[in-house]
Amino acid sequence: MKKVILAPDSFKGTMSAREVCAIVGDEVKKCCPGAEVICVPMSDGGEGMSESYVSLIGGELKTKEVTGPLGWFVDAEYGILPDGTAVMEMASCAGLPLTKGNLQPLHATTWGVGELMMHILGRGSSRFLIGLGGSATNDGGIGMADALGYRFFDKDGVHLAPYAWNLAKVERIVPPEKMPAMTVTAACDVNNPLCGPRGAVAVFGPQKGLKPEQIGPHDAAMAHFADVIKRELGRDVKDIPGAGAAGGLGAGMLAFVDAQLKPGIEMLLDSVGFDQMLRGADLVITGEGRLDGQSLAGKVPVGVARRAKAKGVPCIALCGCIGPEAEQVRSCGIDAYYASSDGSRSFDEIQKSCREDLAALAARVLRVHLTNA
């Protein structure tokens, strides 16, 4: 009997990781009746992290209405695990899909992230696992900090609104009179620093709507904000790997709540005992919406593949589309990768047929790999 492990990420904006597992799992059973299929819906810290932890570890999913990235209210999902730890993803408060295509990178705020944290603290949980993937923001965490009680002032002592456009003006930071006690582990899906050519602004700013002429000035503003954080709070966050995650929210987590930054995929794989699951496995199937060179910086498929490679288990990736430099993932243990779309169709078209497309791709690919596994 074949043993197949399904460990995909969500396909952003189209299918959750659980949906992907269900679709591919059905095709595995059609191709190889009697196969043992183990579903492990994954998250590297982006959308679906709360659902992944609760579905794999146990606990309860909850929702809370908070302020979204552009000011209107959104229903943010979070989970409470059996040991009382709260798990949440910033994407449910300030994620890119919540902008509904209205990209405003200098106005988008992480205020809802801090708002949700305060709600959870009020319900008695003080241990947090927070995912930092999938953001619409580039505010360095100033919005989150303001919601937690921090205040920011310019050189003349004028109180500043907590938005990205004000980062260059910040000269003084006043912490809350009584900072809530909490322990925070932040799950990063990237290892980028806060500033510079690999930083939050230069690498991820364009996908959030920053124009080429805005990159340099906003990167300088982010660097200034980091300098003020170092002077006012004694935290040097500028060059720490992961500080650039979620538009600089990684740096904000370090500076304002003394968080630990950890690779999100490694956290989840360890939590569910993935290495033990691999014993006796014939094939691992992973995937994500877009596989490209950035997948090496902490994304689900590479994290899963490295574990499979270490145990000598073949691993393939089923993806929505393939981007530049995707071939680099082969060195990490992905033996083959496949896409359900060639990238020529609009996102609206893909949303309508993505489930059927994935099922057809899985059926085609599995005939080869399960026969040889």
C-alpha positions as CSV (number, residue, x, y, z in Angstrom):
1,M,0.0,0.0,0.0
2,K,1.3,3.4,-1.0
3,K,1.7,6.1,1.7
4,V,1.3,9.7,0.3
5,I,1.7,12.8,2.4
6,L,0.0,16.0,1.2
7,A,1.6,19.1,2.7
8,P,0.7,22.2,0.6
9,D,0.3,25.8,1.4
10,S,-2.8,27.7,0.4
11,F,-3.0,29.0,-3.1
12,K,-3.4,32.7,-2.2
13,G,-6.7,34.2,-3.1
14,T,-8.2,30.9,-4.5
15,M,-7.9,27.8,-2.4
16,S,-7.1,27.1,1.3
17,A,-4.5,24.5,2.1
18,R,-7.3,22.2,3.3
19,E,-9.1,22.5,0.0
20,V,-5.9,21.7,-1.9
21,C,-5.4,18.6,0.3
22,A,-9.0,17.5,-0.4
23,I,-8.7,17.9,-4.1
24,V,-5.3,16.2,-4.5
25,G,-6.2,13.5,-2.0
26,D,-9.3,12.6,-4.1
27,E,-7.0,12.2,-7.1
28,V,-4.5,10.1,-5.2
29,K,-7.3,7.7,-4.2
30,K,-8.6,7.5,-7.8
31,C,-5.1,6.8,-9.1
32,C,-4.1,4.4,-6.3
33,P,-7.1,2.8,-4.6
34,G,-6.2,1.8,-1.0
35,A,-3.4,4.3,-0.7
36,E,-2.8,5.8,2.8
37,V,-3.2,9.6,2.4
38,I,-2.0,11.9,5.2
39,C,-3.2,15.5,4.9
40,V,-1.1,18.1,6.5
41,P,-2.4,21.6,5.4
42,M,0.6,23.9,5.8
43,S,1.2,27.6,6.4
44,D,4.5,29.5,6.5
45,G,2.9,32.4,8.4
46,G,0.5,33.8,5.7
47,E,-3.2,33.3,5.3
48,G,-4.5,30.0,6.7
49,M,-2.0,29.8,9.5
50,S,-4.7,29.8,12.2
51,E,-6.7,27.2,10.4
52,S,-3.6,25.0,9.9
53,Y,-2.6,25.0,13.5
54,V,-6.1,24.3,14.8
55,S,-6.9,21.6,12.3
56,L,-3.6,19.8,13.0
57,I,-3.1,20.4,16.8
58,G,-6.6,21.1,18.0
59,G,-8.3,24.1,19.7
60,E,-10.9,26.5,18.5
61,L,-11.2,29.0,15.7
62,K,-12.7,32.4,16.5
63,T,-13.3,35.7,14.6
64,K,-13.2,39.3,15.7
65,E,-14.1,42.4,13.8
66,V,-11.1,44.7,13.5
67,T,-9.9,47.6,11.4
68,G,-8.7,46.4,8.0
69,P,-5.7,47.7,6.1
70,L,-7.6,50.6,4.5
71,G,-9.9,51.5,7.4
72,W,-13.0,49.5,6.8
73,F,-13.9,46.7,9.2
74,V,-12.9,43.1,8.5
75,D,-13.6,39.8,10.2
76,A,-10.2,38.5,11.4
77,E,-9.8,34.8,12.2
78,Y,-7.6,33.6,15.0
79,G,-7.3,30.3,17.0
80,I,-6.9,29.3,20.6
81,L,-4.8,26.2,20.9
82,P,-5.4,23.6,23.7
83,D,-2.6,25.1,25.8
84,G,-4.2,28.6,25.6
85,T,-1.7,29.9,23.0
86,A,-3.3,32.3,20.5
87,V,-2.4,31.8,16.9
88,M,-3.2,34.6,14.4
89,E,-2.0,35.8,11.0
90,M,-1.6,39.4,10.2
91,A,-3.0,38.6,6.8
92,S,-6.5,38.3,8.3
93,C,-6.2,41.9,9.6
94,A,-4.1,43.6,7.0
95,G,-3.6,41.2,4.1
96,L,-3.3,42.1,0.4
97,P,-6.7,40.5,-0.6
98,L,-8.5,42.8,2.0
99,T,-7.7,45.8,-0.2
100,K,-9.9,44.4,-2.9
101,G,-7.4,45.6,-5.5
102,N,-7.3,49.2,-4.1
103,L,-3.6,49.3,-3.4
104,Q,-2.5,52.2,-1.2
105,P,0.9,51.2,0.3
106,L,1.5,54.5,2.1
107,H,-2.0,54.4,3.7
108,A,-2.4,50.7,4.4
109,T,-2.1,50.1,8.2
110,T,-1.3,47.3,10.6
111,W,-3.5,48.9,13.2
112,G,-5.9,45.9,13.1
113,V,-3.1,43.6,14.1
114,G,-2.5,45.4,17.4
115,E,-6.3,45.7,17.8
116,L,-6.7,41.9,17.5
117,M,-3.8,41.3,19.9
118,M,-5.5,43.6,22.5
119,H,-8.7,41.7,22.1
120,I,-7.0,38.4,22.6
121,L,-5.1,39.7,25.7
122,G,-8.5,40.8,27.1
123,R,-9.8,37.2,26.7
124,G,-6.9,35.9,28.9
125,S,-4.3,34.7,26.4
126,S,-0.8,36.2,26.6
127,R,1.1,33.7,24.4
128,F,1.0,34.5,20.7
129,L,2.0,32.8,17.5
130,I,1.6,35.4,14.8
131,G,2.1,34.9,11.1
132,L,3.7,37.7,9.1
133,G,3.0,36.7,5.5
134,G,0.6,38.1,2.9
135,S,0.5,41.8,4.0
136,A,-0.8,44.8,2.2
137,T,1.3,47.1,4.3
138,N,4.6,48.9,4.4
139,D,4.3,50.7,7.7
140,G,7.1,49.1,9.8
141,G,4.5,48.1,12.4
142,I,3.7,51.6,13.5
143,G,0.0,50.9,13.1
144,M,0.2,47.8,15.3
145,A,2.3,49.7,17.9
146,D,-0.2,52.6,18.1
147,A,-3.1,50.1,18.7
148,L,-1.0,48.7,21.6
149,G,-0.6,52.1,23.1
150,Y,2.6,53.5,21.7
151,R,2.6,57.2,20.6
152,F,4.8,58.8,17.9
153,F,5.8,62.4,17.7
154,D,7.7,64.7,15.2
155,K,10.6,67.0,16.0
156,D,8.2,69.7,17.2
157,G,6.3,67.4,19.5
158,V,3.3,67.0,17.2
159,H,1.5,63.7,17.6
160,L,1.7,61.7,14.3
161,A,-0.9,59.5,12.8
162,P,0.4,55.9,12.6
163,Y,0.8,55.5,8.9
164,A,3.6,54.7,6.5
165,W,3.7,58.2,5.1
166,N,4.8,59.6,8.5
167,L,7.7,57.2,9.2
168,A,10.3,59.8,8.0
169,K,8.8,62.4,10.5
170,V,9.1,60.3,13.6
171,E,11.6,61.6,16.1
172,R,10.2,60.5,19.5
173,I,8.5,57.3,20.6
174,V,6.5,57.1,23.8
175,P,5.7,53.6,25.1
176,P,2.4,52.8,26.8
177,E,2.3,53.6,30.5
178,K,1.5,50.0,31.2
179,M,2.6,47.6,28.4
180,P,0.5,44.4,28.5
181,A,2.6,41.3,29.4
182,M,2.9,38.9,26.5
183,T,5.2,36.4,24.8
184,V,5.2,36.6,21.0
185,T,6.7,34.3,18.4
186,A,6.4,35.7,14.9
187,A,6.4,33.3,12.0
188,C,8.2,34.7,9.0
189,D,7.9,33.4,5.5
190,V,10.9,35.4,4.3
191,N,14.4,36.2,5.7
192,N,14.7,39.7,4.3
193,P,16.2,42.6,6.4
194,L,14.2,45.8,6.9
195,C,16.1,48.1,4.5
196,G,18.3,48.1,1.5
197,P,18.1,46.2,-1.8
198,R,16.7,43.1,-0.1
199,G,14.6,45.0,2.3
200,A,10.8,45.3,2.8
201,V,10.4,48.3,0.5
202,A,12.7,47.4,-2.4
203,V,11.6,43.7,-2.7
204,F,8.0,43.7,-1.7
205,G,6.9,47.3,-2.1
206,P,6.0,47.0,-5.8
207,Q,3.6,44.2,-5.3
208,K,1.8,46.3,-2.8
209,G,1.5,49.2,-5.1
210,L,4.6,51.3,-4.6
211,K,5.7,53.1,-7.7
212,P,9.4,53.0,-8.8
213,E,9.9,56.6,-7.9
214,Q,8.6,55.9,-4.4
215,I,10.9,53.1,-3.5
216,G,14.1,55.1,-2.7
217,P,12.3,57.7,-0.5
218,H,10.2,55.2,1.4
219,D,13.2,52.9,2.0
220,A,15.0,55.9,3.4
221,A,12.0,56.6,5.6
222,M,12.0,53.1,6.9
223,A,15.7,53.3,7.7
224,H,15.0,56.6,9.6
225,F,12.3,54.9,11.6
226,A,14.7,52.1,12.4
227,D,17.3,54.6,13.6
228,V,14.7,56.3,15.9
229,I,13.7,52.9,17.3
230,K,17.3,52.2,18.1
231,R,17.8,55.6,19.8
232,E,14.4,55.6,21.6
233,L,13.9,52.0,22.5
234,G,17.4,50.5,22.3
235,R,16.5,47.9,19.7
236,D,18.6,47.6,16.6
237,V,16.2,46.0,14.1
238,K,17.4,47.2,10.7
239,D,19.5,44.2,9.5
240,I,17.9,41.3,11.4
241,P,16.8,38.5,9.0
242,G,13.0,38.6,8.8
243,A,12.7,42.2,9.9
244,G,11.5,43.1,6.4
245,A,8.6,40.6,6.6
246,A,5.1,42.0,6.2
247,G,6.3,45.4,5.1
248,G,8.6,45.8,8.1
249,L,6.1,44.4,10.7
250,G,8.9,41.9,11.5
251,A,10.9,44.8,12.7
252,G,7.9,46.2,14.5
253,M,7.4,42.9,16.3
254,L,11.0,43.0,17.5
255,A,10.9,46.6,18.6
256,F,7.4,46.9,20.2
257,V,6.6,43.5,21.7
258,D,10.0,41.9,22.0
259,A,9.0,39.1,19.7
260,Q,11.2,36.2,18.5
261,L,11.2,35.8,14.7
262,K,11.2,32.2,13.5
263,P,10.7,30.5,10.1
264,G,7.0,29.9,10.0
265,I,7.1,26.6,8.1
266,E,9.7,25.1,10.5
267,M,7.5,26.0,13.5
268,L,4.5,24.2,12.0
269,L,6.5,21.2,10.8
270,D,8.0,20.7,14.2
271,S,4.7,21.2,16.0
272,V,2.9,18.4,14.0
273,G,5.9,16.0,14.1
274,F,6.4,16.0,10.4
275,D,9.6,14.1,10.5
276,Q,7.9,11.2,12.2
277,M,5.1,11.2,9.5
278,L,7.7,10.7,6.8
279,R,8.6,7.2,8.0
280,G,7.5,4.7,5.4
281,A,6.2,7.4,3.0
282,D,6.4,6.8,-0.7
283,L,5.8,10.3,-1.9
284,V,5.3,13.8,-0.5
285,I,3.2,16.3,-2.5
286,T,3.5,20.0,-1.6
287,G,2.7,23.2,-3.5
288,E,1.7,26.9,-3.4
289,G,0.0,29.4,-5.6
290,R,3.2,30.6,-7.3
291,L,6.6,28.8,-7.2
292,D,9.6,31.0,-8.0
293,G,13.0,32.0,-6.7
294,Q,11.4,33.6,-3.6
295,S,10.2,30.2,-2.5
296,L,13.7,29.5,-1.2
297,A,13.4,32.3,1.4
298,G,11.2,30.3,3.8
299,K,8.1,29.2,1.8
300,V,6.2,26.0,2.4
301,P,7.2,23.9,-0.6
302,V,11.0,24.3,0.1
303,G,10.5,23.7,3.9
304,V,8.6,20.6,3.3
305,A,11.0,19.4,0.5
306,R,14.0,19.8,2.7
307,R,12.5,17.6,5.4
308,A,11.5,15.0,2.8
309,K,15.0,15.0,1.2
310,A,16.6,14.5,4.6
311,K,14.5,11.3,5.0
312,G,15.1,10.1,1.4
313,V,11.4,10.6,0.4
314,P,10.6,11.8,-3.2
315,C,8.8,15.2,-3.2
316,I,6.9,17.0,-6.0
317,A,5.1,20.3,-6.1
318,L,1.8,21.1,-7.6
319,C,1.4,24.9,-8.1
320,G,-0.9,27.5,-9.6
321,C,1.9,28.9,-11.7
322,I,5.7,28.9,-12.1
323,G,7.7,32.1,-11.8
324,P,11.3,33.2,-12.5
325,E,14.1,31.1,-11.0
326,A,11.8,28.3,-9.9
327,E,14.4,25.8,-11.0
328,Q,16.5,26.7,-7.9
329,V,14.1,24.7,-5.7
330,R,15.4,21.4,-7.1
331,S,18.5,21.7,-5.0
332,C,16.3,21.8,-1.9
333,G,14.6,18.4,-2.6
334,I,11.7,19.2,-5.0
335,D,12.2,16.5,-7.6
336,A,9.7,17.9,-10.0
337,Y,7.2,20.8,-10.1
338,Y,4.1,21.4,-12.2
339,A,1.6,24.2,-12.7
340,S,-2.1,24.2,-13.4
341,S,-1.9,27.6,-15.3
342,D,0.5,29.0,-17.8
343,G,0.0,32.5,-16.5
344,S,-1.9,33.7,-19.6
345,R,-5.3,33.9,-18.0
346,S,-6.7,36.7,-15.7
347,F,-7.0,36.1,-12.0
348,D,-10.8,36.2,-12.3
349,E,-10.7,33.4,-14.8
350,I,-8.3,31.4,-12.6
351,Q,-10.6,31.8,-9.6
352,K,-13.5,30.3,-11.5
353,S,-11.7,27.1,-12.6
354,C,-8.8,26.7,-10.2
355,R,-10.3,23.6,-8.4
356,E,-11.0,21.8,-11.7
357,D,-7.6,22.8,-13.0
358,L,-5.8,21.5,-9.9
359,A,-7.7,18.2,-10.1
360,A,-6.8,17.7,-13.7
361,L,-3.2,18.5,-13.0
362,A,-3.0,16.1,-10.1
363,A,-4.6,13.3,-12.1
364,R,-2.1,13.7,-14.9
365,V,0.9,14.0,-12.7
366,L,0.0,11.2,-10.3
367,R,-0.3,8.6,-13.0
368,V,3.5,9.1,-13.5
369,H,4.7,9.5,-9.9
370,L,2.6,7.0,-8.1
371,T,3.3,4.4,-10.6
372,N,7.0,4.9,-10.0
373,A,6.9,5.6,-6.3
